[in-house]
């Protein structure tokens, strides 16, 4: 369920904040995690909360969202009968704006040393006026040092802890068993594709867009002399206007494209990533932007999955044949390199997404070698060398590297 909220005007500058704007504010708005939500609400109703929760699951599946919602529930001054926060009191608004002194959010990615954790544990001994229960949300929990993990053991064994810790991790296997056993673990999963599609559609409607069928959109595409009057407020795909900012209309194909870019598959996906992809489509509504993004995806598939050098070069030639500038070629190459880097360093990819399959097929060492080859391409652009030739040669080298790695 997506709660109806005020649509954005065309002139507002915070349009890219759709995910934050539509972050669930009541328990009923959380999608796809009913067992987790039911267990948390039962603990709240029975005043039987643990010293710590350990939320684990893929990135973008709602761990920090649920953590913030629980923080509001435990500190709101006007809960309803279903234990939903009112979202109108000073406390709720302060938590939404990250200004409430009783709710602390840190990322262990850059605060995982023992001194940071000791500072946290010393601060929980001090009570703050107006705070029912202090909440500490520690994201990327798997990045804590061993000493920092050990520091948590004693506080979590206390009978009446002053604070509630909510640990969020994408890799529960990296958490010491001594901490897992002292926390109540809750596993989050990818959100079903149908639910993500429904959320994206409702967001668009709430933003003031009207859903039209593909046939109506096709009939509205200008032809002949009228076609020259189109501008960048219209996204066209195979003679179908999937998004028209002037008419404020969209078709189901727009949501299909958002889910495709977010790699939402049969096993589900990330709501956050899907909404981010939707933001891309809304903020870059030109044919060139959409096609460039598709080039990126097709080139990644051709090189790293199909190991198809000929197909990859054909895609690259499409960029040139379509009169794209060398700047576009540079951007395309940089996107490939950045995507390869994300494959190498990521530890929480959904198992059914293309990047996870690529990592499993070749392994980190081979992909690092590929990164070295492709990573030299943008540097060559800056040196004034022939960018097209450099990219083509390095793509062929990369494909041969991948093929050779599978023959070992």
Secondary structure, DSSP 8 states (H G I E B T S, - for coil): ---------TT-S-GGGHHHHTS--SGGG--S-HHHHHHHHHHHHTT---SEEEEE-STTSSHHHHHHHHHHHHH-SS--TT----S-SHHHHHHHTT--TTEEEEETTTS-SHHHHHHHHHHTTS--TT-SSEEEEEESGGGS-HHHHHHHHHHHH-TT-SEEEEEEES-GGGS-HHHHTTSEEEE---B-HHHHHHHHHHHHHHTT-EE--HHHHHHTS--GGGGGG--TTEEEETTEEEEETTTTEE-HHHHHHHHHHTT-BTTBB-HHHHHHHHHHHHH--SHHHHHHHHHHHHHHIIIIIS--HHHHHHHHHHHHHTT--HHHHHHHHHHHHHHHHHHHH-S---TTSHHHHHHHHHHHHHHHHHHHHHHHHHHHHHTT--HHHHHHHHHHHHHHHHHHHHH-
